[in-house]
Amino acid sequence: MRADEKMDDALSGEEKRCGARTLRALEKGFADIETEADAARAIDELEGIAVSIDEPPQEPNLEAPVSQILQRKQIARSGENAVDVIAETTAQVAKASPENEVMLDAAIPAADEESKLCEPSQRGRTLLRQEMLKRLAPFDSLDAIVYLEINRLPHPEAADRWLGRFSRAMTGGHGWIAVLVVAALVDRRRAWRVALHVLPALWLSTMTVEYPVKRFFRRQRPFLAIVEAIVVGRKPGSFSFPSGHSAAAFAGASLLARQYPQAGRVFYCVAGLVAFSRVYLGAHYPGDVLTGGLLGAGLARLFRSLIFRAFRGIAALRLRF
């Protein structure tokens, strides 16, 4: 069964009607933004609404059915205020449960297709995006522009599916274990030594980036800030900066390249593909993956050095006693 047929089967008649009403309300909301001044006022109001949002949700909200959530604050009314419609819809996309994502994800491609036929709506989207980019700091503005260029590349179903699975397999650097398994089949004795050089430093590097570093910077995910972001698969609930996937990928590549220099380019190409996939799939800004990669590689080498200094110190103490 095709993905769109599965989607249709998962939606009830009421949910489809709510999705259609929400789409019309969103299109009208974008069309109401006719000038740069309208876009500036809309962003001012949206920023005011966003002040109360401290961080992305960590767990999905499973309490309310789709139709109830979409009708909350009268989002489905075609005459809703543009800012109210955009703010509420964005909030629901960010908090979507697995049940609610079925309908919201169905509305996004339809919105893209319909907006091509609705010039006022497309103009409103463009004005909002330009106003948002103007307000960002220079680095953040460049980050958002490059993000949109990569994230809005063509998304054929096969590429989305393959990159999604590849990205999940590399979560936490787990994909590098496959390299160690192959190495064990070729030379078991050496593989144990390589594992000792790679796995502890890889784990420590990944955990350092995923927890203390991310929680210090607390950068929101791009799909919470950019209206036109395309997100493939589930939306991550943690913070965005730096990218944990990229940190683990480049940490593993750096450690393995030290052990197998002849395959170093292959390892770094794999790590680069992981970093690209995180932007393409909508989960990270380019700055997140660049910083994550550099930080992961640097931390991996630091932790590896500290671990073996500790081992040598313990060995020296044993010889003394």
C-alpha positions as CSV (number, residue, x, y, z in Angstrom):
1,M,0.0,0.0,0.0
2,R,1.3,3.4,-0.9
3,A,2.1,6.0,1.8
4,D,-0.7,8.4,0.7
5,E,-3.2,5.5,0.8
6,K,-2.1,4.6,4.3
7,M,-2.6,8.3,5.2
8,D,-6.1,8.3,3.8
9,D,-7.0,5.1,5.7
10,A,-5.7,6.6,8.9
11,L,-7.9,9.8,8.7
12,S,-11.5,9.8,9.6
13,G,-14.0,11.9,7.7
14,E,-14.1,14.5,10.5
15,E,-10.3,14.8,10.6
16,K,-10.1,15.3,6.9
17,R,-12.7,18.1,7.1
18,C,-10.8,19.7,10.0
19,G,-7.6,19.5,7.9
20,A,-9.2,21.1,4.9
21,R,-10.6,23.9,7.1
22,T,-7.3,24.4,8.8
23,L,-5.5,24.6,5.4
24,R,-8.0,27.2,4.1
25,A,-7.6,29.2,7.3
26,L,-3.8,29.1,7.0
27,E,-3.9,30.1,3.3
28,K,-6.2,33.1,4.1
29,G,-3.9,34.0,7.0
30,F,-0.9,34.2,4.8
31,A,-2.9,36.1,2.1
32,D,-3.8,38.7,4.7
33,I,-0.1,39.7,5.0
34,E,0.1,42.1,2.1
35,T,2.9,44.5,3.0
36,E,6.2,44.5,4.8
37,A,4.5,46.4,7.6
38,D,1.9,43.6,7.9
39,A,4.7,41.1,8.1
40,A,6.5,43.2,10.8
41,R,3.4,43.4,12.9
42,A,2.7,39.7,12.6
43,I,6.3,38.8,13.6
44,D,6.0,41.2,16.6
45,E,2.9,39.4,17.8
46,L,4.3,36.0,17.2
47,E,7.5,36.9,19.1
48,G,5.2,38.0,22.0
49,I,3.4,34.7,21.9
50,A,6.7,32.8,21.8
51,V,8.1,34.5,24.9
52,S,6.1,32.0,27.1
53,I,7.6,29.0,25.3
54,D,10.7,27.9,27.3
55,E,11.7,24.8,25.4
56,P,10.4,22.2,23.0
57,P,8.1,19.5,24.4
58,Q,9.9,16.4,25.5
59,E,6.9,14.1,25.3
60,P,3.9,14.0,22.9
61,N,0.5,15.2,24.1
62,L,-1.8,12.2,23.7
63,E,-4.9,13.6,25.5
64,A,-6.9,15.4,22.9
65,P,-8.3,14.0,19.6
66,V,-7.3,15.5,16.3
67,S,-10.5,17.3,15.7
68,Q,-10.6,18.8,19.2
69,I,-7.0,20.1,18.9
70,L,-7.5,21.7,15.5
71,Q,-10.7,23.4,16.5
72,R,-9.1,24.8,19.7
73,K,-9.0,28.6,19.7
74,Q,-11.3,28.3,16.6
75,I,-8.3,27.6,14.3
76,A,-10.5,26.0,11.7
77,R,-12.5,29.2,11.1
78,S,-11.8,30.7,7.7
79,G,-12.1,34.2,9.1
80,E,-9.4,33.7,11.8
81,N,-6.8,36.4,12.4
82,A,-3.6,35.6,10.4
83,V,-1.3,35.6,13.5
84,D,-3.7,33.5,15.5
85,V,-3.9,30.9,12.8
86,I,-0.2,30.8,12.2
87,A,0.7,30.7,15.9
88,E,-1.8,28.0,16.8
89,T,-1.0,25.8,13.8
90,T,2.7,26.1,14.5
91,A,2.1,25.2,18.2
92,Q,0.2,22.1,17.2
93,V,2.8,21.0,14.7
94,A,5.5,21.4,17.4
95,K,3.4,19.4,19.9
96,A,1.9,16.9,17.6
97,S,1.3,13.4,19.0
98,P,1.8,10.4,16.7
99,E,-2.0,10.4,16.1
100,N,-2.2,14.1,15.4
101,E,0.9,14.1,13.1
102,V,-1.0,11.9,10.6
103,M,-3.3,14.7,9.8
104,L,-0.9,17.6,10.2
105,D,1.6,15.9,7.9
106,A,-1.2,15.3,5.3
107,A,-2.0,19.1,5.4
108,I,1.6,20.2,4.7
109,P,2.1,18.9,1.2
110,A,-1.4,20.1,0.3
111,A,-0.5,23.5,1.6
112,D,2.6,23.6,-0.5
113,E,0.6,22.6,-3.7
114,E,-2.3,25.0,-3.0
115,S,0.0,27.9,-2.3
116,K,1.5,27.6,-5.8
117,L,-2.0,28.5,-7.1
118,C,-2.6,31.2,-4.5
119,E,-0.4,34.2,-5.3
120,P,-1.5,36.3,-2.3
121,S,-0.7,33.4,0.1
122,Q,2.7,32.8,-1.4
123,R,3.5,36.5,-1.2
124,G,2.5,36.5,2.5
125,R,4.8,33.6,3.2
126,T,7.7,35.3,1.4
127,L,7.1,38.6,3.3
128,L,7.1,36.7,6.7
129,R,10.2,34.8,5.8
130,Q,12.1,38.0,4.7
131,E,11.0,39.8,7.9
132,M,12.1,36.9,10.1
133,L,15.5,36.7,8.4
134,K,16.0,40.5,8.8
135,R,15.6,40.2,12.5
136,L,18.0,37.4,13.0
137,A,21.7,38.1,13.9
138,P,24.0,37.9,10.9
139,F,25.1,34.3,11.8
140,D,21.6,33.1,12.5
141,S,20.3,34.7,9.3
142,L,22.9,33.0,7.2
143,D,22.2,29.7,9.0
144,A,18.5,30.0,8.2
145,I,19.1,30.9,4.6
146,V,21.5,27.9,4.0
147,Y,19.1,25.7,6.0
148,L,16.2,26.6,3.6
149,E,18.4,26.0,0.5
150,I,19.2,22.5,1.7
151,N,16.0,21.6,3.4
152,R,13.9,22.7,0.3
153,L,15.8,20.4,-2.1
154,P,13.6,17.9,-3.9
155,H,12.4,15.2,-1.5
156,P,11.7,12.0,-3.5
157,E,10.1,9.3,-1.4
158,A,13.1,6.9,-1.8
159,A,15.6,9.6,-0.7
160,D,13.5,10.5,2.4
161,R,13.1,6.9,3.3
162,W,16.8,6.0,2.8
163,L,18.3,9.0,4.5
164,G,15.7,8.7,7.4
165,R,16.8,5.1,8.1
166,F,20.5,6.0,7.7
167,S,20.2,8.9,10.1
168,R,18.4,6.7,12.7
169,A,21.0,4.0,12.3
170,M,23.8,6.5,13.1
171,T,22.0,7.8,16.3
172,G,24.6,8.0,19.1
173,G,27.2,6.6,16.7
174,H,25.7,3.2,16.8
175,G,26.3,2.7,13.1
176,W,30.1,2.7,13.8
177,I,29.6,-0.6,15.6
178,A,29.1,-2.2,12.2
179,V,32.6,-1.2,11.3
180,L,34.0,-2.8,14.4
181,V,32.0,-6.0,13.7
182,V,33.5,-6.2,10.2
183,A,37.0,-5.6,11.7
184,A,36.4,-8.4,14.2
185,L,35.6,-10.8,11.3
186,V,38.9,-9.8,9.6
187,D,41.2,-9.7,12.6
188,R,39.6,-10.5,16.0
189,R,42.7,-9.8,18.1
190,R,43.2,-6.3,16.7
191,A,39.5,-5.6,16.7
192,W,39.4,-5.8,20.5
193,R,42.2,-3.2,20.8
194,V,40.4,-0.9,18.3
195,A,37.2,-1.2,20.2
196,L,39.0,-0.1,23.3
197,H,40.4,2.9,21.5
198,V,37.1,3.9,19.9
199,L,34.0,3.0,22.0
200,P,34.7,4.7,25.4
201,A,35.8,8.0,23.8
202,L,32.9,7.9,21.3
203,W,30.3,7.4,24.0
204,L,31.7,10.1,26.3
205,S,31.9,12.6,23.3
206,T,28.3,11.9,22.3
207,M,26.9,12.2,25.9
208,T,28.8,15.4,26.5
209,V,27.2,17.1,23.4
210,E,23.7,15.6,23.9
211,Y,23.3,16.7,27.5
212,P,25.4,19.5,29.1
213,V,26.3,21.3,25.9
214,K,22.8,21.2,24.3
215,R,21.2,22.2,27.6
216,F,23.5,25.1,28.0
217,F,22.8,26.7,24.6
218,R,19.1,25.7,24.4
219,R,18.6,26.5,20.8
220,Q,15.2,25.7,19.4
221,R,14.8,23.3,16.4
222,P,14.5,25.0,13.0
223,F,11.0,23.7,12.4
224,L,9.8,25.6,15.5
225,A,11.0,28.9,13.9
226,I,10.8,28.5,10.2
227,V,7.3,28.2,8.7
228,E,8.4,26.5,5.5
229,A,10.6,23.8,7.1
230,I,10.2,20.3,5.8
231,V,10.5,17.6,8.5
232,V,10.8,14.0,7.5
233,G,9.9,11.5,10.1
234,R,9.4,12.2,13.8
235,K,10.2,15.6,15.2
236,P,13.1,15.5,17.8
237,G,12.1,16.8,21.2
238,S,15.6,17.9,22.4
239,F,17.4,21.1,21.7
240,S,19.1,21.8,18.3
241,F,22.6,23.2,19.0
242,P,25.0,21.4,18.5
243,S,23.9,18.3,16.5
244,G,24.4,15.1,18.5
245,H,24.2,13.0,15.4
246,S,27.0,15.0,13.7
247,A,29.1,14.9,16.9
248,A,28.8,11.1,17.1
249,A,29.5,10.7,13.4
250,F,32.6,12.8,13.3
251,A,33.8,11.5,16.7
252,G,33.6,7.9,15.3
253,A,35.2,8.9,12.0
254,S,38.1,10.6,13.8
255,L,38.7,7.7,16.1
256,L,38.4,5.0,13.4
257,A,40.6,6.9,10.9
258,R,43.3,6.9,13.5
259,Q,43.1,3.1,13.6
260,Y,42.5,2.5,9.9
261,P,44.2,5.4,8.0
262,Q,43.6,3.8,4.6
263,A,39.8,4.0,5.1
264,G,39.9,7.5,6.7
265,R,38.3,9.3,3.7
266,V,35.4,6.8,3.7
267,F,34.7,7.3,7.4
268,Y,34.7,11.1,7.0
269,C,32.4,10.8,3.9
270,V,29.9,8.8,6.0
271,A,30.1,11.4,8.8
272,G,29.5,14.2,6.2
273,L,26.5,12.4,4.9
274,V,25.1,12.1,8.4
275,A,25.5,15.9,8.9
276,F,23.8,16.6,5.5
277,S,20.9,14.3,6.3
278,R,20.1,16.2,9.6
279,V,19.6,19.4,7.6
280,Y,17.8,17.7,4.7
281,L,15.5,15.9,7.1
282,G,14.7,19.2,8.8
283,A,16.1,18.5,12.3
284,H,19.1,20.9,12.4
285,Y,20.5,24.1,11.1
286,P,23.8,23.9,9.1
287,G,25.5,25.7,12.0
288,D,24.4,22.9,14.4
289,V,25.9,20.1,12.3
290,L,29.1,22.0,11.6
291,T,29.7,22.8,15.2
292,G,28.6,19.3,16.3
293,G,31.1,17.7,13.9
294,L,34.0,19.8,15.0
295,L,33.1,19.4,18.7
296,G,32.6,15.7,18.4
297,A,36.0,15.1,16.7
298,G,37.8,17.3,19.2
299,L,36.2,15.8,22.2
300,A,36.8,12.2,20.9
301,R,40.5,12.9,20.7
302,L,40.6,14.6,24.1
303,F,38.7,11.7,25.8
304,R,40.8,9.1,24.1
305,S,44.0,10.8,25.4
306,L,42.6,11.1,28.9
307,I,41.4,7.5,29.0
308,F,44.8,6.1,28.0
309,R,46.7,8.5,30.4
310,A,44.5,7.1,33.1
311,F,45.2,3.5,32.1
312,R,49.0,4.2,32.1
313,G,48.7,5.8,35.5
314,I,46.9,2.8,36.9
315,A,49.5,0.5,35.4
316,A,52.3,2.5,36.9
317,L,50.7,2.3,40.4
318,R,50.3,-1.5,40.1
319,L,54.0,-1.8,39.3
320,R,55.0,0.2,42.4
321,F,52.9,-2.0,44.7
